[in-house]
Amino acid sequence: MIRLEQLCRTYQLGDQPVKALDAVDLEVDAGEYLSVMGPSGSGKSTLLNIIGLLDTPDSGRYFLDGREMTALGEEARAAERNRRIGFVFQAYHLIERLSARENIELPLILAGMAPPERRPLVDEVTERLGLADRAGHLPRQLSGGQRQRVAIARAVIRRPALLLADEPTGNLDSHSGTEVIELLEELNGSGITLLVVTHDPNIGRRAGRKLRMEDGRITEDSAAREVADAHR
């Protein structure tokens, strides 16, 4: 599903260039569940942003389902992003004046879907994510865990093939964090490819495949290690 070839990305911090990604190669199959761990500044979020088409590499190639994303213009990349990719962030990015239901419905409105078509989709996702009784509440009336569930519902309302989560439990207590991760894992179980960036080793260990990044490089990949072990 995902193929990265020699991906590089450098940022300028004052007079100092910082190599956020340094010749990264990666292949991810559809339906996989990956965690990406490593110290701050190791390139985790940059990797996620490029896979999510929120950022572009300086060099290298990125293929999504066989189509090269690095060759696309901004408008085409936005269309691919909106159609195929869902995002969950540490900050929920909910619109405070809108109810939970209205926040969830927003991607469908932006896609031009008519109200009669939107309604059953929103009903289905709020029921599935345990939000039906909170759908009319504003974000400030919800707990952190509930707000993150709203953010997840908004991310998956258009049924993306790929879900990217950047520190999705960072603002939550341990109980709420576990609930959110279990929800993401349930969505992965239904076929969505899931990539989770996390500083929490307990969450990172839950993934079927674990990556570690340092200094812009993937230094460990549990899938590669399993292949090597199998050939010993």
PyMOL commands that set and color helices and strands:
alter all, ss='L'
color gray80, all
select helices_A, chain A and resi 44-51+74-84+100-110+115-128+132-134+139-141+144-156+174-189+201-204+222-230
alter helices_A, ss='H'
color red, helices_A
select strands_A, chain A and resi 2-13+16-28+33-37+59-64+67-68+85-89+162-166+193-197+209-214+217-221
alter strands_A, ss='S'
color yellow, strands_A
deselect
rebuild
show_as cartoon
